[in-house]
Amino acid sequence: MEDFPVAALAKANMYLTTKFATVIGAPVTGYCFIKDKDAVWFESTSEMEVAFETAGLKHPGKLLPGGVGKSTGNKISGK
């Protein structure tokens, strides 16, 4: 992450959202790649977790409880 503006991670919460995942029967918090926050995208969430970890920052919440493997696709959408 050479030359990455770590301060940009402070604004990442504008993409953070929580949806109810019927597959695992629990709410899941993660990132949507656009501000409409209509879904939790696993790729976006995984990338953000790596960004926080690489920057030496603790993520502000627990993401994707149970892991990505319990999903049936690449996103969770809904309420």
N, C-alpha and C positions, 0 to 999 in steps of 0.2 A: 504494500500500500504506500509506495513511495509517493510523496507529494499529495497524499490524500488529505483534504481538509476535514480533520476529525470533528471540528465544530459542526459540520453538516449533520452528524448523527444526532445532535440535539434537536433537529427539526424532523427527524424520522417519524415521530409520533403522529404526524399528519396522515401517515399511511397505515397506522396500526389499527386493527379492528378485531372484534370478537364475533364469532358466528357459532351457532349450535350445530355440532356435527352429529347427525343421526347415526352414522356408522359406528361411532364410539359412545354415543349417548352422553356427550359432555360438551360444554362450551370450549372453543378453541380460539386462542389469541394468536394472531400473526399479522403479516403485512399483505396489503393489496398494492399492486404496482401503480395504481392511479388513485387519485383522491376520492373517487366515488365510494370506496370501501365496500363494494358489493360482494367481495369474497376474500377468503384467506388463501393466498397463493403460497404453496410450499416452496417453490423456487425463490420467490422474493423473501420469504421468511428465513430460509436457510442462508441466503446471501447476507441478510441483515445480521443474523447471528454471527457469521464469520467476520463481518465488518466490525461489530462491537468487540468481539474477542481479539481481533488483530490490533485494534486500537487500544487494547488494554482496559476496556470499559466493561462494566457489568451491565447487562441488558436490564431495563426497568421492570421486566416481568417474566413469567414463565411462559414459554412459547411451545405450542404443539404438544400438549400432554399425551403421553402414550406413543409418541413418535409418528413419523410420516407413514410408516409401513402399514398402519391400520386404515388407511384411506383407500378409496376405490378410484382415485383420479389424482389430478394435480392441483385441485383446489377444493375448498369448502365454501359453498355459497348458501345464502338463506338468512334467517333471522337469528 
